[in-house]
Amino acid sequence: MAAICLSASLGAASVLTAAPALARGPDGIADVAEKVIDAVVNISTSQTVEAKVGAGVEGRGATPQLPPGSPFEEFFDDFFKNRRGPGGGPRGGDMQPHKTNSLGSGFIIDTSGIVVTNNHVIADADEINVIMNDGTKIKAELVGVDKKTDLAVLKFKPVKPLVAVKFGDSDKLRLGEWVIAIGNPFSLGGTVTAGIVSARNRDIASGPYDNYIQTDAAINRGNSGGPLFNLDGEVIGVNTLIISPTGGSIGIGFAVPSKTVAGVVDQLRQFGELRRGWLGVRIQQVTDEIAESLSIKPARGALIAGVEDKGPAKPAGIEPGDVVVKFDGKDIKEPKDLSRVVADTAVGKEVDVVIIRKGEEQTRKVTLGRLDDSDKPVPAAIKSPESTEKPVTQRALGLDLATLSKDLRSRYKIKDSIKGVIITNVDGTSDAAEKRLSPGEVIVEVAQEAVSNAADVKKRVDQLKKDGKKSVLLLVSNADGELRFVALSVQ
């Protein structure tokens, strides 16, 4: 009461009318929700889980491993506890395979019965059902999935006319713009929440094509796969992730932007799979030190660290050390930009690639190939055996360097095709250690010139110091021939 009286004394008319309006957001939210709510569906999945008996010292059976974000995790904890016999073991000493269920969200984009959701909502499901806003439950089939963007497309046979929604242009979103999330949080279907666009182009290191819309609209478990709308009732994102220490919304949610979703959905509907463009290069960040070494101002672009022998970039004349600053007319500010734009470009298309080589811009024409999106296992690191015989070394940049010999190749498992100077020891307090150089790696080039022995490296570093350079650019190879650039201080 004291606060209200104080407000009234300061001008009640303006304070009491303005505050509620700000609190509830724009008036159009209710109209948008009413228009699109029937296009938002719940996704119900079931999965057969094999029981495991005898795990742990108490012989407890394992609880099901539910898909991430499932609202039933706590339910199944109780389910299995209630079915354990005396002493915490399973009744009868065994458990049969059983079905688990989970719920998520999705939305209809075509009145023929096409639904978009998240891949993690339907991953490993034996059966998928779409539940309409009025409670109608219809079995759905999987059209295709893309794990890299966590998207999936389903189809079902409508039993009555459907409401479908359209994609808007996520590139036109502005910070602070109002957005609406509709979904199925904690099995509470048809839930509407509103907030603003908190950030765009957010990279949270969850995948190779991260480009999320961040919003403070409440998104919880079960909202995954649901739509994020603008105030025109267009889908501008698919709600996918939250950051939360509690499992509930704290106002940090992420949606895949509609520009990405629309392209993925089109390909999944057409081919049942993703056909991404492929340039055939390995890339890395252009740091300030690397930019200074390559005479690039300001630091920008994607540095080519390696070129695949059978990739499209090789015949186009793109080489390690080139920096891509424009691809098919689009500016490349950082490596993620290049990854995304190449993946989004049609296979077989000829594009102009603008590179900087030795301080000068050049344009190369590249015909894109197709990316092999299969998941390949990463080989385990090989520990090098200790040797009592120490090679003759030179010391430079906090590194002990030696000329490659048969003994060193064998000791560090280095391919015969790799030429250069091997690192045998790294000073733990040096810039080299901070840049994660390690024994067994090979310095192939110093300041974009090939080196064949340890004396070459020391001589060129000394010359750079005399020339007043602040850093030196090294091209470094691992034992398998994978290259990367490292800029080290010469001071």
PyMOL commands that set and color helices and strands:
alter all, ss='L'
color gray80, all
select helices_A, chain A and resi 2-9+12-24+29-39+73-82+86-88+91-93+119-122+170-172+185-187+258-271+288-293+335-344+406-412+431-434+454-466
alter helices_A, ss='H'
color red, helices_A
select strands_A, chain A and resi 40-49+98-110+114-118+127-131+137-146+151-156+178-183+191-202+212-215+227-229+235-242+253-257+277-278+281-285+302-307+323-327+330-331+350-357+360-367+369-370+394-396+399-403+421-426+442-446+449-450+471-477+483-489
alter strands_A, ss='S'
color yellow, strands_A
deselect
rebuild
show_as cartoon
